[in-house]
Amino acid sequence: MAGSHPSPGTTPGTPRVLRAMNDRAALDLLLEYGPLSRTTIGTLTGLSKPTASQLLARLESAGLVVATGTTEGRPGPNAQLYAVNGRAAFAAGVDVTPLRVRAAVADLTGRTVGEFELPTPGRRADSAVLRVGRALEGAVAAAGLTTADVHRLVIATPGAFDPSTGRLRYASHLPGWHSPALLEELNTALPMPVEYENDVNLVAVAEQRLGVARGHDNFVLLWNEEGLGAALVIGGRLHRGFTGGAGEVGFLPVPGVPLVRGVTRANSGGFQELAGAQVLPGRARGLGVAGVGQGHYTKVAGDLVARAAEDDSGPYRQFLDEYATGLATGLASLVAVLDPELVVLSGEAIAAGGEPLRARVEAELTELAASRPRLVLGTVREHPVLRGALESALATTRDEIFDTTIPR
């Protein structure tokens, strides 16, 4: 616009801005590929050798990059390798369920350096704030750190905190987490910035950054474990909805189960009554499956699904067929509305079925939905909620550390 002037220090193309862009590009390459030489960094970024050398010297001086070994054993002269300094910053994640609180700390490279799990006692438990604090302290102690070393924390819970009220919604099965003052109490008690996110949304973050959804901007992740839920990624971003409840598909009315009213009060009804992990043991008994175990329903359901995927005969086959139809029935509604390019199936009660279950769900969905998204099993299998919380905390931590540490 005529007469307008760009703000000082922010003009695209100035040396300061170009340096910042090049520095960030190099750091991102080191995070993705691990240790790289000056020559390789120059090649991947398009920078000259002198410019790449200056860049690495700047990052090393700022404490963001460290020299780590050489290219010994490769053809040609040995070259110094550089890597992101993992100890430049730390981030933490906490995964909260009715059964336990699990915490972990990762360094700036994403490597987990400390973990701790705190079971929820059967009798009257400590407050939510105390349980989160104790779990986090256990994780940082395991890492040889203190809570003051943690740059940012992301807490994962079922349901979602309504941004208009600060209350946790859609998670009545999580005792002690429904006080309107809870978020304020957590922020007061913990020494680092705290973010909160739905657990299934964080599984989608983990799959998008580390797993099978890398490179996909429009996908649905269906999760079946403590509860049945979905995460919706549209245009590369999580879609949370007005009250944070997008993806609470456990309450979705579906054919095959009675229509339930007041579902949030009953914490039942809809899709979760058709295909949720909690109904699978009863369905298996009804079909004559022998030896249905005892214990928490998630583990029992996972064991049943795994056995059915291996046996594929008699009542096991019928059980797996009916389960696949139930999953596809709810997915058909999601696919009809969102038309995603990819559907990721995750959670213990789904992952245990492996390819036999995935193939059945895909075949049923082909019959029930007009569009044809690709169905895949999630590949982030070890603590995916916690991994997603760490990835979310690390993303913000890296932005803040990289943007503020290097002198310009």
C-alpha positions in Angstrom: 0.0 0.0 0.0 1.4 3.4 -0.9 3.0 5.3 1.9 3.2 2.2 4.2 6.5 1.1 5.7 7.5 -2.3 7.1 8.2 -2.6 10.8 12.0 -2.4 11.7 13.6 -5.8 12.0 10.8 -7.7 10.3 11.2 -6.9 6.6 11.3 -10.1 4.5 14.7 -10.6 2.9 16.7 -8.6 5.4 19.9 -10.3 6.7 18.4 -10.7 10.1 15.3 -12.4 8.8 17.2 -14.6 6.4 19.6 -15.7 9.2 16.7 -16.6 11.4 15.1 -18.6 8.6 18.4 -20.4 7.8 19.1 -21.1 11.5 15.6 -22.7 11.9 15.9 -24.7 8.7 19.2 -26.1 9.9 17.8 -27.0 13.3 14.8 -28.7 11.8 17.1 -30.7 9.6 19.2 -31.8 12.5 16.0 -32.8 14.4 14.8 -34.8 11.5 18.0 -36.5 10.4 20.2 -36.5 13.4 23.9 -35.5 13.3 24.9 -33.8 10.0 28.1 -32.4 8.6 28.6 -28.7 7.6 28.7 -29.8 3.9 25.4 -31.8 4.2 23.7 -28.9 5.9 24.8 -26.6 3.2 23.6 -29.0 0.5 20.2 -29.5 2.1 19.6 -25.8 2.8 21.3 -24.5 -0.4 23.8 -22.4 1.6 27.4 -21.9 0.7 30.1 -23.6 2.9 31.1 -20.3 4.5 27.5 -19.4 5.3 26.8 -22.9 6.7 30.0 -22.6 8.8 28.9 -19.2 10.2 25.4 -20.6 10.9 26.8 -23.6 12.8 29.2 -21.4 14.8 26.2 -19.1 15.7 24.1 -22.1 16.8 27.0 -23.7 18.7 27.7 -20.4 20.5 24.1 -20.1 21.5 24.2 -23.6 23.0 21.7 -25.1 20.6 24.1 -27.3 18.6 27.0 -29.4 19.7 29.8 -31.1 17.8 29.4 -34.8 18.0 31.9 -37.2 16.4 33.0 -37.2 12.8 32.2 -39.0 9.5 34.9 -41.6 10.2 34.4 -44.7 8.1 32.8 -42.9 5.2 34.5 -42.2 1.9 36.6 -39.0 1.8 38.2 -36.9 4.5 36.6 -37.0 8.0 34.1 -34.2 8.6 32.8 -32.8 11.9 29.2 -33.8 12.7 26.8 -31.5 14.5 23.6 -32.3 16.4 20.9 -30.4 18.3 21.9 -30.0 22.0 19.2 -32.0 23.7 20.0 -30.4 27.1 19.2 -26.9 25.8 15.7 -27.4 27.0 13.3 -30.0 28.4 9.5 -30.5 28.0 7.1 -32.7 29.8 3.8 -34.5 29.2 1.3 -36.0 31.6 -1.3 -38.6 30.6 -4.3 -38.8 33.0 -6.8 -41.8 33.2 -9.1 -43.0 35.9 -6.5 -45.7 36.7 -3.2 -43.8 36.8 -1.2 -40.7 36.0 1.8 -41.2 33.8 4.4 -38.5 33.3 7.5 -38.2 31.1 10.2 -35.7 30.3 11.9 -35.3 26.9 15.0 -33.3 25.9 14.9 -30.9 23.0 15.7 -33.7 20.5 12.6 -35.6 21.6 14.4 -38.3 23.5 12.6 -39.4 26.6 14.9 -39.0 29.6 12.6 -39.7 32.5 9.3 -41.4 33.2 7.1 -42.1 36.2 3.7 -43.7 36.7 1.4 -43.0 39.7 -1.5 -45.5 40.1 -4.8 -44.0 41.3 -5.5 -45.6 44.7 -8.8 -47.5 45.2 -9.6 -45.5 48.3 -10.1 -41.7 48.4 -7.4 -40.3 46.2 -5.3 -37.2 46.5 -6.4 -34.1 44.6 -5.8 -33.9 40.9 -3.3 -31.2 41.4 -1.3 -33.3 43.9 -1.4 -36.4 41.6 -0.1 -34.4 38.6 2.6 -32.8 40.7 3.8 -36.1 42.2 3.9 -37.8 38.8 5.8 -34.9 37.2 8.3 -34.8 40.1 8.9 -38.5 39.7 9.6 -38.1 36.0 12.0 -35.2 36.4 13.8 -37.0 39.3 14.2 -40.1 37.0 15.8 -37.7 34.4 18.1 -36.2 37.0 16.4 -32.9 36.7 14.1 -30.6 38.7 10.7 -29.2 37.8 12.4 -25.8 37.2 14.3 -27.4 34.3 11.0 -28.1 32.4 10.2 -25.4 29.9 6.6 -26.5 29.2 4.0 -29.1 30.2 1.1 -30.6 28.3 -1.5 -32.5 30.3 -3.7 -35.1 28.4 -7.1 -36.0 29.8 -10.2 -37.7 28.4 -12.9 -35.2 27.4 -11.9 -31.5 27.0 -11.8 -28.3 29.0 -14.5 -26.0 27.7 -12.7 -22.7 26.9 -15.8 -20.7 28.0 -16.1 -22.2 31.5 -12.7 -23.9 32.2 -14.6 -27.0 33.2 -13.7 -30.5 32.0 -16.6 -31.9 29.9 -17.3 -35.3 28.4 -15.3 -37.1 31.1 -17.6 -37.8 34.1 -15.5 -41.0 34.7 -12.5 -39.0 35.7 -13.0 -38.2 39.4 -11.5 -35.1 40.9 -11.1 -33.2 37.6 -14.4 -31.3 37.5 -13.7 -28.3 39.7 -14.2 -24.9 37.9 -11.0 -23.8 39.7 -8.9 -26.8 38.6 -7.0 -25.1 35.7 -6.1 -22.1 37.9 -5.0 -24.4 40.7 -2.7 -26.4 38.3 -1.2 -23.2 36.8 -0.6 -21.9 40.3 1.0 -25.1 41.6 3.3 -25.9 38.6 6.3 -23.7 37.8 6.1 -23.9 34.1 3.5 -22.9 31.4 0.8 -25.6 31.3 -1.4 -26.6 28.3 -4.3 -29.1 28.3 -5.5 -31.3 25.5 -7.8 -34.2 24.8 -6.0 -37.5 25.0 -7.2 -38.8 21.6 -6.2 -35.5 19.9 -2.7 -36.1 21.2 -2.6 -39.6 19.7 -3.4 -37.9 16.4 -0.5 -35.4 17.1 1.9 -38.4 17.7 0.7 -40.1 14.5 1.0 -36.9 12.4 4.5 -36.1 13.6 6.0 -39.6 14.1 3.7 -42.2 12.7 1.5 -43.3 9.9 -0.2 -39.9 9.3 3.0 -38.0 8.5 2.4 -35.9 5.4 -1.4 -36.1 5.7 -3.4 -32.9 6.3 -6.9 -34.4 6.5 -7.4 -37.5 8.5 -9.6 -39.1 11.2 -8.1 -41.1 14.1 -10.5 -43.6 15.8 -9.4 -44.6 19.3 -10.8 -47.4 21.4 -9.3 -48.0 24.8 -10.7 -46.5 28.1 -13.3 -44.8 25.9 -14.2 -44.7 22.2 -13.3 -41.3 20.6 -12.0 -39.7 17.5 -9.6 -36.9 16.6 -10.2 -34.8 13.5 -7.4 -33.2 11.6 -8.6 -30.8 8.9 -6.1 -28.7 6.8 -3.3 -30.0 9.0 -4.8 -28.7 12.2 -6.7 -30.3 15.0 -10.4 -29.5 14.9 -11.6 -29.1 18.5 -15.1 -27.6 18.1 -16.7 -24.8 20.0 -16.6 -26.4 23.4 -13.6 -28.7 22.7 -15.9 -31.6 22.2 -15.3 -32.4 18.5 -14.5 -36.1 18.2 -16.6 -37.2 21.2 -18.1 -39.9 19.0 -18.7 -42.3 21.8 -22.1 -40.5 22.2 -22.8 -40.6 18.4 -26.3 -42.2 17.9 -25.9 -45.3 15.7 -28.2 -48.1 14.5 -27.8 -51.3 16.4 -28.2 -49.9 20.0 -31.1 -48.2 21.7 -31.3 -44.4 21.4 -30.1 -43.0 24.7 -31.1 -39.5 25.9 -29.1 -37.6 28.5 -25.9 -39.3 27.3 -23.6 -37.1 29.3 -25.4 -37.8 32.5 -25.5 -41.6 31.8 -22.0 -41.5 30.3 -23.2 -44.2 27.9 -25.2 -44.7 24.7 -24.5 -44.5 21.0 -21.3 -45.7 19.3 -19.6 -46.7 22.6 -22.4 -49.1 23.4 -22.1 -50.7 20.0 -18.3 -51.0 19.7 -16.6 -49.5 22.8 -14.0 -51.7 24.6 -16.3 -51.9 27.7 -19.0 -53.8 25.8 -16.7 -56.3 24.1 -16.3 -58.9 26.9 -20.1 -59.1 27.2 -20.5 -59.5 23.5 -18.0 -62.3 23.4 -19.7 -64.2 26.2 -23.0 -63.8 24.4 -21.5 -65.4 21.3 -20.2 -68.4 23.3 -16.5 -67.4 23.4 -14.9 -69.4 26.1 -12.4 -68.2 28.7 -13.3 -64.5 28.7 -10.9 -63.1 31.3 -11.5 -61.0 34.4 -10.0 -57.6 35.1 -10.2 -54.1 33.7 -12.3 -54.1 30.5 -9.6 -52.5 28.3 -7.1 -55.4 28.9 -9.8 -58.0 28.6 -11.1 -56.5 25.4 -7.6 -56.3 24.0 -6.9 -60.0 24.8 -10.2 -61.0 23.2 -9.6 -59.1 20.0 -6.0 -60.5 19.7 -7.2 -64.1 20.2 -10.0 -63.6 17.7 -7.6 -62.2 15.1 -5.4 -65.3 15.5 -8.1 -68.0 15.7 -10.6 -66.9 12.9 -13.0 -69.7 13.5 -16.4 -70.4 15.2 -17.4 -67.8 17.8 -14.1 -65.9 17.5 -14.8 -65.2 13.8 -18.3 -64.1 14.5 -17.1 -61.9 17.4 -14.5 -60.2 15.1 -16.9 -59.8 12.3 -19.5 -58.1 14.5 -16.9 -55.9 16.1 -15.6 -54.7 12.7 -19.2 -54.0 11.6 -19.8 -51.9 14.8 -16.6 -49.9 14.2 -17.5 -49.3 10.5 -21.0 -48.2 11.4 -19.8 -45.3 13.4 -16.9 -44.5 11.0 -19.4 -44.3 8.2 -21.0 -41.2 9.7 -17.6 -39.5 10.2 -16.5 -40.3 6.7 -19.8 -39.0 5.2 -19.3 -35.7 7.0 -15.6 -35.2 6.7 -14.5 -37.1 3.6 -10.9 -37.7 5.0 -8.0 -38.9 3.0 -7.0 -41.3 5.8 -8.5 -43.1 8.7 -6.1 -44.2 11.5 -7.2 -47.0 13.8 -5.6 -46.9 17.2 -6.0 -47.9 20.9 -5.5 -51.3 22.5 -8.9 -52.6 21.7 -8.3 -52.0 18.0 -4.5 -52.4 17.6 -4.8 -55.9 19.1 -6.8 -57.0 16.1 -4.0 -56.1 13.7 -4.5 -56.6 10.0 -7.4 -59.1 10.3 -9.5 -56.5 12.1 -8.3 -53.6 9.9 -9.3 -55.5 6.7 -12.7 -56.4 8.1 -13.4 -52.7 9.0 -12.3 -51.5 5.6 -14.5 -54.1 3.8 -17.5 -53.0 5.9 -16.8 -49.3 5.5 -16.6 -49.8 1.7 -20.2 -51.1 1.9 -21.5 -48.3 4.2 -19.8 -45.1 3.0 -19.7 -43.5 -0.4 -16.1 -42.2 -0.1 -13.1 -44.5 0.1 -10.5 -43.2 2.6 -7.5 -45.4 3.2 -7.7 -47.3 6.5 -4.4 -47.9 8.4 -3.3 -49.1 11.8 -1.6 -46.5 14.0 2.2 -47.1 14.3 2.9 -45.1 17.5 2.2 -48.0 19.9 4.2 -47.2 23.0 2.2 -44.8 25.2 0.8 -42.9 22.3 -1.2 -40.3 24.4 1.9 -39.5 26.4 4.1 -39.3 23.2 1.6 -36.9 21.7 1.7 -34.7 24.8 5.5 -34.6 24.6 5.4 -33.8 20.9 3.0 -31.0 21.6 5.0 -29.6 24.4 8.2 -29.9 22.4 6.8 -28.1 19.4 6.1 -25.0 21.4 9.3 -25.3 23.4 11.4 -25.5 20.2 9.7 -22.4 18.7 10.4 -20.4 21.9 13.9 -21.6 22.4 15.0 -21.3 18.8 13.4 -17.9 18.4 14.8 -16.3 21.6 18.2 -18.0 22.2 20.2 -17.0 19.1 21.5 -13.4 19.1 20.4 -11.5 15.9 
